[in-house]
Amino acid sequence: MSKFLCALAILMAMTSQLGAQTTASDPAALKLMAACKTASGGAALDSPLAFHETGTILRDGKTGTYEM
């Protein structure tokens, strides 16, 4: 699984919890999050110091690169 997809899954999970009223979690979701964490650096994700991403974007028939 790509690091981008893992980061996206983590971000979506975090934002979906902002309005949650319960603490129950779906076991399949927990398994996915654990796999994403392992694929993206494991315990290093517990205390991130920085984020760096590069990529290519296609829009309106034009391509370009980006860096964040």
CHARMM internal coordinates of N, CA and C (Angstrom, degrees):
IC EDIT
DIST 1 N 1 CA 1.4513
DIST 1 CA 1 C 1.5257
ANGL 1 N 1 CA 1 C 107.88
DIST 1 C 2 N 1.2909
ANGL 1 CA 1 C 2 N 116.84
DIHE 1 N 1 CA 1 C 2 N 136.34
DIST 2 N 2 CA 1.4593
ANGL 1 C 2 N 2 CA 119.50
DIHE 1 CA 1 C 2 N 2 CA -176.62
DIST 2 CA 2 C 1.5273
ANGL 2 N 2 CA 2 C 111.07
DIHE 1 C 2 N 2 CA 2 C -72.28
DIST 2 C 3 N 1.3002
ANGL 2 CA 2 C 3 N 115.06
DIHE 2 N 2 CA 2 C 3 N 153.86
DIST 3 N 3 CA 1.4656
ANGL 2 C 3 N 3 CA 120.36
DIHE 2 CA 2 C 3 N 3 CA 179.20
DIST 3 CA 3 C 1.5168
ANGL 3 N 3 CA 3 C 110.94
DIHE 2 C 3 N 3 CA 3 C -62.35
DIST 3 C 4 N 1.3453
ANGL 3 CA 3 C 4 N 116.94
DIHE 3 N 3 CA 3 C 4 N -34.91
DIST 4 N 4 CA 1.4589
ANGL 3 C 4 N 4 CA 120.13
DIHE 3 CA 3 C 4 N 4 CA 179.09
DIST 4 CA 4 C 1.5241
ANGL 4 N 4 CA 4 C 111.02
DIHE 3 C 4 N 4 CA 4 C -63.33
DIST 4 C 5 N 1.3376
ANGL 4 CA 4 C 5 N 117.10
DIHE 4 N 4 CA 4 C 5 N -45.11
DIST 5 N 5 CA 1.4641
ANGL 4 C 5 N 5 CA 119.79
DIHE 4 CA 4 C 5 N 5 CA 179.88
DIST 5 CA 5 C 1.5211
ANGL 5 N 5 CA 5 C 111.34
DIHE 4 C 5 N 5 CA 5 C -65.10
DIST 5 C 6 N 1.3215
ANGL 5 CA 5 C 6 N 116.28
DIHE 5 N 5 CA 5 C 6 N -37.61
DIST 6 N 6 CA 1.4641
ANGL 5 C 6 N 6 CA 119.57
DIHE 5 CA 5 C 6 N 6 CA 177.19
DIST 6 CA 6 C 1.5213
ANGL 6 N 6 CA 6 C 110.92
DIHE 5 C 6 N 6 CA 6 C -64.66
DIST 6 C 7 N 1.3169
ANGL 6 CA 6 C 7 N 116.07
DIHE 6 N 6 CA 6 C 7 N -44.88
DIST 7 N 7 CA 1.4648
ANGL 6 C 7 N 7 CA 119.67
DIHE 6 CA 6 C 7 N 7 CA 179.13
DIST 7 CA 7 C 1.5241
ANGL 7 N 7 CA 7 C 110.29
DIHE 6 C 7 N 7 CA 7 C -62.53
DIST 7 C 8 N 1.3302
ANGL 7 CA 7 C 8 N 116.62
DIHE 7 N 7 CA 7 C 8 N -40.03
DIST 8 N 8 CA 1.4580
ANGL 7 C 8 N 8 CA 120.57
DIHE 7 CA 7 C 8 N 8 CA 178.35
DIST 8 CA 8 C 1.5215
ANGL 8 N 8 CA 8 C 111.11
DIHE 7 C 8 N 8 CA 8 C -64.28
DIST 8 C 9 N 1.3251
ANGL 8 CA 8 C 9 N 117.15
DIHE 8 N 8 CA 8 C 9 N -42.25
DIST 9 N 9 CA 1.4591
ANGL 8 C 9 N 9 CA 120.76
DIHE 8 CA 8 C 9 N 9 CA 178.77
DIST 9 CA 9 C 1.5306
ANGL 9 N 9 CA 9 C 110.97
DIHE 8 C 9 N 9 CA 9 C -63.22
DIST 9 C 10 N 1.3238
ANGL 9 CA 9 C 10 N 115.95
DIHE 9 N 9 CA 9 C 10 N -41.06
DIST 10 N 10 CA 1.4707
ANGL 9 C 10 N 10 CA 120.34
DIHE 9 CA 9 C 10 N 10 CA 178.83
DIST 10 CA 10 C 1.5237
ANGL 10 N 10 CA 10 C 110.45
DIHE 9 C 10 N 10 CA 10 C -64.99
DIST 10 C 11 N 1.3237
ANGL 10 CA 10 C 11 N 116.41
DIHE 10 N 10 CA 10 C 11 N -44.97
DIST 11 N 11 CA 1.4612
ANGL 10 C 11 N 11 CA 120.76
DIHE 10 CA 10 C 11 N 11 CA 179.34
DIST 11 CA 11 C 1.5267
ANGL 11 N 11 CA 11 C 111.16
DIHE 10 C 11 N 11 CA 11 C -61.65
DIST 11 C 12 N 1.3253
ANGL 11 CA 11 C 12 N 116.51
DIHE 11 N 11 CA 11 C 12 N -43.64
DIST 12 N 12 CA 1.4680
ANGL 11 C 12 N 12 CA 120.23
DIHE 11 CA 11 C 12 N 12 CA 179.80
DIST 12 CA 12 C 1.5342
ANGL 12 N 12 CA 12 C 110.53
DIHE 11 C 12 N 12 CA 12 C -64.53
DIST 12 C 13 N 1.3098
ANGL 12 CA 12 C 13 N 116.58
DIHE 12 N 12 CA 12 C 13 N -40.74
DIST 13 N 13 CA 1.4615
ANGL 12 C 13 N 13 CA 119.73
DIHE 12 CA 12 C 13 N 13 CA 179.08
DIST 13 CA 13 C 1.5217
ANGL 13 N 13 CA 13 C 111.09
DIHE 12 C 13 N 13 CA 13 C -64.98
DIST 13 C 14 N 1.3262
ANGL 13 CA 13 C 14 N 116.05
DIHE 13 N 13 CA 13 C 14 N -40.61
DIST 14 N 14 CA 1.4671
ANGL 13 C 14 N 14 CA 119.46
DIHE 13 CA 13 C 14 N 14 CA -179.61
DIST 14 CA 14 C 1.5268
ANGL 14 N 14 CA 14 C 110.99
DIHE 13 C 14 N 14 CA 14 C -66.72
DIST 14 C 15 N 1.3156
ANGL 14 CA 14 C 15 N 117.28
DIHE 14 N 14 CA 14 C 15 N -43.80
DIST 15 N 15 CA 1.4629
ANGL 14 C 15 N 15 CA 119.38
DIHE 14 CA 14 C 15 N 15 CA -177.99
DIST 15 CA 15 C 1.5202
ANGL 15 N 15 CA 15 C 111.78
DIHE 14 C 15 N 15 CA 15 C -71.80
DIST 15 C 16 N 1.3285
ANGL 15 CA 15 C 16 N 117.31
DIHE 15 N 15 CA 15 C 16 N -29.44
DIST 16 N 16 CA 1.4620
ANGL 15 C 16 N 16 CA 118.83
DIHE 15 CA 15 C 16 N 16 CA 178.94
DIST 16 CA 16 C 1.5242
ANGL 16 N 16 CA 16 C 111.16
DIHE 15 C 16 N 16 CA 16 C -70.56
DIST 16 C 17 N 1.3228
ANGL 16 CA 16 C 17 N 117.03
DIHE 16 N 16 CA 16 C 17 N -22.03
DIST 17 N 17 CA 1.4593
ANGL 16 C 17 N 17 CA 120.91
DIHE 16 CA 16 C 17 N 17 CA -179.23
DIST 17 CA 17 C 1.5236
ANGL 17 N 17 CA 17 C 112.87
DIHE 16 C 17 N 17 CA 17 C -84.06
DIST 17 C 18 N 1.3210
ANGL 17 CA 17 C 18 N 117.91
DIHE 17 N 17 CA 17 C 18 N -9.38
DIST 18 N 18 CA 1.4589
ANGL 17 C 18 N 18 CA 120.23
DIHE 17 CA 17 C 18 N 18 CA -177.33
DIST 18 CA 18 C 1.5236
ANGL 18 N 18 CA 18 C 112.43
DIHE 17 C 18 N 18 CA 18 C -59.50
DIST 18 C 19 N 1.3251
ANGL 18 CA 18 C 19 N 117.43
DIHE 18 N 18 CA 18 C 19 N -37.41
DIST 19 N 19 CA 1.4551
ANGL 18 C 19 N 19 CA 120.55
DIHE 18 CA 18 C 19 N 19 CA -178.71
DIST 19 CA 19 C 1.5105
ANGL 19 N 19 CA 19 C 113.39
DIHE 18 C 19 N 19 CA 19 C -105.33
DIST 19 C 20 N 1.3091
ANGL 19 CA 19 C 20 N 117.80
DIHE 19 N 19 CA 19 C 20 N 7.38
DIST 20 N 20 CA 1.4671
ANGL 19 C 20 N 20 CA 120.87
DIHE 19 CA 19 C 20 N 20 CA -176.56
DIST 20 CA 20 C 1.5232
ANGL 20 N 20 CA 20 C 110.99
DIHE 19 C 20 N 20 CA 20 C -71.55
DIST 20 C 21 N 1.3186
ANGL 20 CA 20 C 21 N 114.58
DIHE 20 N 20 CA 20 C 21 N 141.83
DIST 21 N 21 CA 1.4556
ANGL 20 C 21 N 21 CA 120.83
DIHE 20 CA 20 C 21 N 21 CA 179.95
DIST 21 CA 21 C 1.5265
ANGL 21 N 21 CA 21 C 112.40
DIHE 20 C 21 N 21 CA 21 C -102.60
DIST 21 C 22 N 1.3223
ANGL 21 CA 21 C 22 N 118.03
DIHE 21 N 21 CA 21 C 22 N -15.36
DIST 22 N 22 CA 1.4572
ANGL 21 C 22 N 22 CA 121.48
DIHE 21 CA 21 C 22 N 22 CA -176.75
DIST 22 CA 22 C 1.5158
ANGL 22 N 22 CA 22 C 110.18
DIHE 21 C 22 N 22 CA 22 C -112.28
DIST 22 C 23 N 1.3406
ANGL 22 CA 22 C 23 N 114.96
DIHE 22 N 22 CA 22 C 23 N 164.98
DIST 23 N 23 CA 1.4561
ANGL 22 C 23 N 23 CA 119.83
DIHE 22 CA 22 C 23 N 23 CA 177.90
DIST 23 CA 23 C 1.5243
ANGL 23 N 23 CA 23 C 111.11
DIHE 22 C 23 N 23 CA 23 C -107.11
DIST 23 C 24 N 1.3298
ANGL 23 CA 23 C 24 N 118.77
DIHE 23 N 23 CA 23 C 24 N -0.26
DIST 24 N 24 CA 1.4556
ANGL 23 C 24 N 24 CA 122.05
DIHE 23 CA 23 C 24 N 24 CA 179.73
DIST 24 CA 24 C 1.5288
ANGL 24 N 24 CA 24 C 109.35
DIHE 23 C 24 N 24 CA 24 C -69.05
DIST 24 C 25 N 1.3381
ANGL 24 CA 24 C 25 N 115.78
DIHE 24 N 24 CA 24 C 25 N 141.26
DIST 25 N 25 CA 1.4562
ANGL 24 C 25 N 25 CA 120.96
DIHE 24 CA 24 C 25 N 25 CA 179.44
DIST 25 CA 25 C 1.5213
ANGL 25 N 25 CA 25 C 110.13
DIHE 24 C 25 N 25 CA 25 C -127.15
DIST 25 C 26 N 1.2999
ANGL 25 CA 25 C 26 N 115.70
DIHE 25 N 25 CA 25 C 26 N 148.39
DIST 26 N 26 CA 1.4545
ANGL 25 C 26 N 26 CA 122.68
DIHE 25 CA 25 C 26 N 26 CA 177.48
DIST 26 CA 26 C 1.5293
ANGL 26 N 26 CA 26 C 108.62
DIHE 25 C 26 N 26 CA 26 C -74.67
DIST 26 C 27 N 1.3314
ANGL 26 CA 26 C 27 N 118.68
DIHE 26 N 26 CA 26 C 27 N 125.52
DIST 27 N 27 CA 1.4678
ANGL 26 C 27 N 27 CA 120.34
DIHE 26 CA 26 C 27 N 27 CA -179.94
DIST 27 CA 27 C 1.5287
ANGL 27 N 27 CA 27 C 113.15
DIHE 26 C 27 N 27 CA 27 C -57.16
DIST 27 C 28 N 1.3210
ANGL 27 CA 27 C 28 N 117.93
DIHE 27 N 27 CA 27 C 28 N -35.81
DIST 28 N 28 CA 1.4642
ANGL 27 C 28 N 28 CA 120.63
DIHE 27 CA 27 C 28 N 28 CA 178.85
DIST 28 CA 28 C 1.5293
ANGL 28 N 28 CA 28 C 110.31
DIHE 27 C 28 N 28 CA 28 C -65.99
DIST 28 C 29 N 1.3269
ANGL 28 CA 28 C 29 N 116.67
DIHE 28 N 28 CA 28 C 29 N -37.94
DIST 29 N 29 CA 1.4642
ANGL 28 C 29 N 29 CA 120.72
DIHE 28 CA 28 C 29 N 29 CA 178.50
DIST 29 CA 29 C 1.5239
ANGL 29 N 29 CA 29 C 110.40
DIHE 28 C 29 N 29 CA 29 C -67.26
DIST 29 C 30 N 1.3183
ANGL 29 CA 29 C 30 N 116.97
DIHE 29 N 29 CA 29 C 30 N -41.39
DIST 30 N 30 CA 1.4670
ANGL 29 C 30 N 30 CA 120.66
DIHE 29 CA 29 C 30 N 30 CA 178.03
DIST 30 CA 30 C 1.5216
ANGL 30 N 30 CA 30 C 111.12
DIHE 29 C 30 N 30 CA 30 C -62.69
DIST 30 C 31 N 1.3392
ANGL 30 CA 30 C 31 N 116.59
DIHE 30 N 30 CA 30 C 31 N -39.36
DIST 31 N 31 CA 1.4548
ANGL 30 C 31 N 31 CA 121.24
DIHE 30 CA 30 C 31 N 31 CA 178.70
DIST 31 CA 31 C 1.5322
ANGL 31 N 31 CA 31 C 110.16
DIHE 30 C 31 N 31 CA 31 C -65.01
DIST 31 C 32 N 1.3364
ANGL 31 CA 31 C 32 N 117.02
DIHE 31 N 31 CA 31 C 32 N -42.75
DIST 32 N 32 CA 1.4592
ANGL 31 C 32 N 32 CA 121.29
DIHE 31 CA 31 C 32 N 32 CA 177.87
DIST 32 CA 32 C 1.5217
ANGL 32 N 32 CA 32 C 111.16
DIHE 31 C 32 N 32 CA 32 C -62.59
DIST 32 C 33 N 1.3234
ANGL 32 CA 32 C 33 N 116.59
DIHE 32 N 32 CA 32 C 33 N -44.60
DIST 33 N 33 CA 1.4648
ANGL 32 C 33 N 33 CA 120.33
DIHE 32 CA 32 C 33 N 33 CA -179.51
DIST 33 CA 33 C 1.5327
ANGL 33 N 33 CA 33 C 110.88
DIHE 32 C 33 N 33 CA 33 C -63.98
DIST 33 C 34 N 1.3269
ANGL 33 CA 33 C 34 N 117.21
DIHE 33 N 33 CA 33 C 34 N -38.84
DIST 34 N 34 CA 1.4645
ANGL 33 C 34 N 34 CA 120.45
DIHE 33 CA 33 C 34 N 34 CA 178.49
DIST 34 CA 34 C 1.5244
ANGL 34 N 34 CA 34 C 110.41
DIHE 33 C 34 N 34 CA 34 C -65.04
DIST 34 C 35 N 1.3317
ANGL 34 CA 34 C 35 N 117.39
DIHE 34 N 34 CA 34 C 35 N -40.80
DIST 35 N 35 CA 1.4642
ANGL 34 C 35 N 35 CA 121.11
DIHE 34 CA 34 C 35 N 35 CA 178.54
DIST 35 CA 35 C 1.5277
ANGL 35 N 35 CA 35 C 110.64
DIHE 34 C 35 N 35 CA 35 C -65.24
DIST 35 C 36 N 1.3219
ANGL 35 CA 35 C 36 N 116.56
DIHE 35 N 35 CA 35 C 36 N -40.96
DIST 36 N 36 CA 1.4693
ANGL 35 C 36 N 36 CA 120.43
DIHE 35 CA 35 C 36 N 36 CA 178.26
DIST 36 CA 36 C 1.5231
ANGL 36 N 36 CA 36 C 110.81
DIHE 35 C 36 N 36 CA 36 C -63.78
DIST 36 C 37 N 1.3164
ANGL 36 CA 36 C 37 N 116.17
DIHE 36 N 36 CA 36 C 37 N -42.32
DIST 37 N 37 CA 1.4591
ANGL 36 C 37 N 37 CA 119.77
DIHE 36 CA 36 C 37 N 37 CA -179.41
DIST 37 CA 37 C 1.5227
ANGL 37 N 37 CA 37 C 110.38
DIHE 36 C 37 N 37 CA 37 C -63.87
DIST 37 C 38 N 1.3228
ANGL 37 CA 37 C 38 N 117.27
DIHE 37 N 37 CA 37 C 38 N -44.14
DIST 38 N 38 CA 1.4578
ANGL 37 C 38 N 38 CA 120.96
DIHE 37 CA 37 C 38 N 38 CA 179.27
DIST 38 CA 38 C 1.5224
ANGL 38 N 38 CA 38 C 111.13
DIHE 37 C 38 N 38 CA 38 C -62.51
DIST 38 C 39 N 1.3390
ANGL 38 CA 38 C 39 N 117.04
DIHE 38 N 38 CA 38 C 39 N -42.92
DIST 39 N 39 CA 1.4624
ANGL 38 C 39 N 39 CA 121.52
DIHE 38 CA 38 C 39 N 39 CA -178.38
DIST 39 CA 39 C 1.5272
ANGL 39 N 39 CA 39 C 112.43
DIHE 38 C 39 N 39 CA 39 C -70.47
DIST 39 C 40 N 1.3192
ANGL 39 CA 39 C 40 N 117.12
DIHE 39 N 39 CA 39 C 40 N -20.03
DIST 40 N 40 CA 1.4639
ANGL 39 C 40 N 40 CA 120.43
DIHE 39 CA 39 C 40 N 40 CA -174.69
DIST 40 CA 40 C 1.5145
ANGL 40 N 40 CA 40 C 114.37
DIHE 39 C 40 N 40 CA 40 C -106.51
DIST 40 C 41 N 1.3079
ANGL 40 CA 40 C 41 N 118.23
DIHE 40 N 40 CA 40 C 41 N 7.32
DIST 41 N 41 CA 1.4573
ANGL 40 C 41 N 41 CA 118.87
DIHE 40 CA 40 C 41 N 41 CA 176.17
DIST 41 CA 41 C 1.5151
ANGL 41 N 41 CA 41 C 115.03
DIHE 40 C 41 N 41 CA 41 C 131.19
DIST 41 C 42 N 1.3185
ANGL 41 CA 41 C 42 N 118.29
DIHE 41 N 41 CA 41 C 42 N -1.41
DIST 42 N 42 CA 1.4535
ANGL 41 C 42 N 42 CA 121.87
DIHE 41 CA 41 C 42 N 42 CA 175.39
DIST 42 CA 42 C 1.5144
ANGL 42 N 42 CA 42 C 113.43
DIHE 41 C 42 N 42 CA 42 C 60.96
DIST 42 C 43 N 1.3246
ANGL 42 CA 42 C 43 N 116.06
DIHE 42 N 42 CA 42 C 43 N -129.89
DIST 43 N 43 CA 1.4659
ANGL 42 C 43 N 43 CA 122.14
DIHE 42 CA 42 C 43 N 43 CA -175.23
DIST 43 CA 43 C 1.5270
ANGL 43 N 43 CA 43 C 112.91
DIHE 42 C 43 N 43 CA 43 C -63.07
DIST 43 C 44 N 1.3317
ANGL 43 CA 43 C 44 N 117.56
DIHE 43 N 43 CA 43 C 44 N -20.45
DIST 44 N 44 CA 1.4671
ANGL 43 C 44 N 44 CA 120.47
DIHE 43 CA 43 C 44 N 44 CA 178.58
DIST 44 CA 44 C 1.5283
ANGL 44 N 44 CA 44 C 110.86
DIHE 43 C 44 N 44 CA 44 C -61.57
DIST 44 C 45 N 1.3294
ANGL 44 CA 44 C 45 N 117.79
DIHE 44 N 44 CA 44 C 45 N -22.73
DIST 45 N 45 CA 1.4604
ANGL 44 C 45 N 45 CA 120.98
DIHE 44 CA 44 C 45 N 45 CA 179.71
DIST 45 CA 45 C 1.5294
ANGL 45 N 45 CA 45 C 112.74
DIHE 44 C 45 N 45 CA 45 C -75.28
DIST 45 C 46 N 1.3188
ANGL 45 CA 45 C 46 N 117.59
DIHE 45 N 45 CA 45 C 46 N -13.16
DIST 46 N 46 CA 1.4632
ANGL 45 C 46 N 46 CA 120.69
DIHE 45 CA 45 C 46 N 46 CA -179.15
DIST 46 CA 46 C 1.5263
ANGL 46 N 46 CA 46 C 112.53
DIHE 45 C 46 N 46 CA 46 C -71.41
DIST 46 C 47 N 1.3124
ANGL 46 CA 46 C 47 N 117.35
DIHE 46 N 46 CA 46 C 47 N -20.74
DIST 47 N 47 CA 1.4630
ANGL 46 C 47 N 47 CA 120.05
DIHE 46 CA 46 C 47 N 47 CA 179.14
DIST 47 CA 47 C 1.5284
ANGL 47 N 47 CA 47 C 109.97
DIHE 46 C 47 N 47 CA 47 C -144.04
DIST 47 C 48 N 1.3280
ANGL 47 CA 47 C 48 N 116.75
DIHE 47 N 47 CA 47 C 48 N 69.01
DIST 48 N 48 CA 1.4612
ANGL 47 C 48 N 48 CA 118.78
DIHE 47 CA 47 C 48 N 48 CA -178.99
DIST 48 CA 48 C 1.5278
ANGL 48 N 48 CA 48 C 112.01
DIHE 47 C 48 N 48 CA 48 C -66.85
DIST 48 C 49 N 1.3108
ANGL 48 CA 48 C 49 N 115.82
DIHE 48 N 48 CA 48 C 49 N 141.61
DIST 49 N 49 CA 1.4580
ANGL 48 C 49 N 49 CA 121.53
DIHE 48 CA 48 C 49 N 49 CA 178.26
DIST 49 CA 49 C 1.5209
ANGL 49 N 49 CA 49 C 111.30
DIHE 48 C 49 N 49 CA 49 C -104.54
DIST 49 C 50 N 1.3304
ANGL 49 CA 49 C 50 N 116.40
DIHE 49 N 49 CA 49 C 50 N -24.96
DIST 50 N 50 CA 1.4613
ANGL 49 C 50 N 50 CA 120.30
DIHE 49 CA 49 C 50 N 50 CA -177.36
DIST 50 CA 50 C 1.5213
ANGL 50 N 50 CA 50 C 109.26
DIHE 49 C 50 N 50 CA 50 C -160.68
DIST 50 C 51 N 1.3052
ANGL 50 CA 50 C 51 N 115.22
DIHE 50 N 50 CA 50 C 51 N 167.47
DIST 51 N 51 CA 1.4589
ANGL 50 C 51 N 51 CA 122.47
DIHE 50 CA 50 C 51 N 51 CA 177.25
DIST 51 CA 51 C 1.5152
ANGL 51 N 51 CA 51 C 107.67
DIHE 50 C 51 N 51 CA 51 C -134.03
DIST 51 C 52 N 1.3209
ANGL 51 CA 51 C 52 N 116.80
DIHE 51 N 51 CA 51 C 52 N 132.82
DIST 52 N 52 CA 1.4635
ANGL 51 C 52 N 52 CA 120.51
DIHE 51 CA 51 C 52 N 52 CA 177.99
DIST 52 CA 52 C 1.5215
ANGL 52 N 52 CA 52 C 108.08
DIHE 51 C 52 N 52 CA 52 C -138.13
DIST 52 C 53 N 1.3144
ANGL 52 CA 52 C 53 N 115.74
DIHE 52 N 52 CA 52 C 53 N 129.95
DIST 53 N 53 CA 1.4658
ANGL 52 C 53 N 53 CA 120.82
DIHE 52 CA 52 C 53 N 53 CA 179.94
DIST 53 CA 53 C 1.5138
ANGL 53 N 53 CA 53 C 108.93
DIHE 52 C 53 N 53 CA 53 C -141.18
DIST 53 C 54 N 1.3156
ANGL 53 CA 53 C 54 N 115.28
DIHE 53 N 53 CA 53 C 54 N 140.55
DIST 54 N 54 CA 1.4602
ANGL 53 C 54 N 54 CA 121.90
DIHE 53 CA 53 C 54 N 54 CA 172.51
DIST 54 CA 54 C 1.5134
ANGL 54 N 54 CA 54 C 108.11
DIHE 53 C 54 N 54 CA 54 C -131.42
DIST 54 C 55 N 1.3082
ANGL 54 CA 54 C 55 N 117.17
DIHE 54 N 54 CA 54 C 55 N 155.92
DIST 55 N 55 CA 1.4472
ANGL 54 C 55 N 55 CA 118.94
DIHE 54 CA 54 C 55 N 55 CA 179.39
DIST 55 CA 55 C 1.5098
ANGL 55 N 55 CA 55 C 112.26
DIHE 54 C 55 N 55 CA 55 C -174.57
DIST 55 C 56 N 1.3096
ANGL 55 CA 55 C 56 N 113.57
DIHE 55 N 55 CA 55 C 56 N -176.63
DIST 56 N 56 CA 1.4613
ANGL 55 C 56 N 56 CA 121.72
DIHE 55 CA 55 C 56 N 56 CA 178.43
DIST 56 CA 56 C 1.5170
ANGL 56 N 56 CA 56 C 108.11
DIHE 55 C 56 N 56 CA 56 C -120.15
DIST 56 C 57 N 1.3074
ANGL 56 CA 56 C 57 N 116.79
DIHE 56 N 56 CA 56 C 57 N 140.92
DIST 57 N 57 CA 1.4575
ANGL 56 C 57 N 57 CA 121.57
DIHE 56 CA 56 C 57 N 57 CA -179.53
DIST 57 CA 57 C 1.5249
ANGL 57 N 57 CA 57 C 108.84
DIHE 56 C 57 N 57 CA 57 C -125.28
DIST 57 C 58 N 1.3102
ANGL 57 CA 57 C 58 N 116.01
DIHE 57 N 57 CA 57 C 58 N 144.12
DIST 58 N 58 CA 1.4559
ANGL 57 C 58 N 58 CA 122.85
DIHE 57 CA 57 C 58 N 58 CA 176.09
DIST 58 CA 58 C 1.5203
ANGL 58 N 58 CA 58 C 107.54
DIHE 57 C 58 N 58 CA 58 C -122.61
DIST 58 C 59 N 1.3256
ANGL 58 CA 58 C 59 N 116.36
DIHE 58 N 58 CA 58 C 59 N 123.65
DIST 59 N 59 CA 1.4577
ANGL 58 C 59 N 59 CA 120.40
DIHE 58 CA 58 C 59 N 59 CA 179.56
DIST 59 CA 59 C 1.5212
ANGL 59 N 59 CA 59 C 109.25
DIHE 58 C 59 N 59 CA 59 C -149.82
DIST 59 C 60 N 1.3034
ANGL 59 CA 59 C 60 N 114.84
DIHE 59 N 59 CA 59 C 60 N 133.14
DIST 60 N 60 CA 1.4688
ANGL 59 C 60 N 60 CA 121.38
DIHE 59 CA 59 C 60 N 60 CA 178.84
DIST 60 CA 60 C 1.5297
ANGL 60 N 60 CA 60 C 111.85
DIHE 59 C 60 N 60 CA 60 C 52.99
DIST 60 C 61 N 1.3273
ANGL 60 CA 60 C 61 N 116.07
DIHE 60 N 60 CA 60 C 61 N 36.96
DIST 61 N 61 CA 1.4545
ANGL 60 C 61 N 61 CA 120.13
DIHE 60 CA 60 C 61 N 61 CA 177.73
DIST 61 CA 61 C 1.5125
ANGL 61 N 61 CA 61 C 114.90
DIHE 60 C 61 N 61 CA 61 C 79.38
DIST 61 C 62 N 1.3172
ANGL 61 CA 61 C 62 N 118.13
DIHE 61 N 61 CA 61 C 62 N 2.49
DIST 62 N 62 CA 1.4648
ANGL 61 C 62 N 62 CA 122.36
DIHE 61 CA 61 C 62 N 62 CA -179.93
DIST 62 CA 62 C 1.5221
ANGL 62 N 62 CA 62 C 109.18
DIHE 61 C 62 N 62 CA 62 C -114.21
DIST 62 C 63 N 1.3235
ANGL 62 CA 62 C 63 N 115.39
DIHE 62 N 62 CA 62 C 63 N 144.96
DIST 63 N 63 CA 1.4560
ANGL 62 C 63 N 63 CA 119.47
DIHE 62 CA 62 C 63 N 63 CA 177.38
DIST 63 CA 63 C 1.5176
ANGL 63 N 63 CA 63 C 110.36
DIHE 62 C 63 N 63 CA 63 C -115.14
DIST 63 C 64 N 1.2901
ANGL 63 CA 63 C 64 N 114.80
DIHE 63 N 63 CA 63 C 64 N 156.31
DIST 64 N 64 CA 1.4563
ANGL 63 C 64 N 64 CA 120.71
DIHE 63 CA 63 C 64 N 64 CA 178.03
DIST 64 CA 64 C 1.5141
ANGL 64 N 64 CA 64 C 109.04
DIHE 63 C 64 N 64 CA 64 C -162.34
DIST 64 C 65 N 1.2976
ANGL 64 CA 64 C 65 N 116.65
DIHE 64 N 64 CA 64 C 65 N 173.06
DIST 65 N 65 CA 1.4596
ANGL 64 C 65 N 65 CA 121.65
DIHE 64 CA 64 C 65 N 65 CA 177.09
DIST 65 CA 65 C 1.5169
ANGL 65 N 65 CA 65 C 109.36
DIHE 64 C 65 N 65 CA 65 C -113.69
DIST 65 C 66 N 1.3144
ANGL 65 CA 65 C 66 N 115.38
DIHE 65 N 65 CA 65 C 66 N 159.54
DIST 66 N 66 CA 1.4557
ANGL 65 C 66 N 66 CA 120.43
DIHE 65 CA 65 C 66 N 66 CA 177.54
DIST 66 CA 66 C 1.5243
ANGL 66 N 66 CA 66 C 109.34
DIHE 65 C 66 N 66 CA 66 C -140.73
DIST 66 C 67 N 1.3033
ANGL 66 CA 66 C 67 N 114.73
DIHE 66 N 66 CA 66 C 67 N 160.13
DIST 67 N 67 CA 1.4513
ANGL 66 C 67 N 67 CA 121.53
DIHE 66 CA 66 C 67 N 67 CA 176.61
DIST 67 CA 67 C 1.5133
ANGL 67 N 67 CA 67 C 108.00
DIHE 66 C 67 N 67 CA 67 C -145.02
DIST 67 C 68 N 1.3168
ANGL 67 CA 67 C 68 N 115.40
DIHE 67 N 67 CA 67 C 68 N 132.68
DIST 68 N 68 CA 1.4665
ANGL 67 C 68 N 68 CA 120.92
DIHE 67 CA 67 C 68 N 68 CA 179.68
DIST 68 CA 68 C 1.5119
ANGL 68 N 68 CA 68 C 108.69
DIHE 67 C 68 N 68 CA 68 C -124.67
END
COOR INIT
IC SEED 1 N 1 CA 1 C
IC BUILD
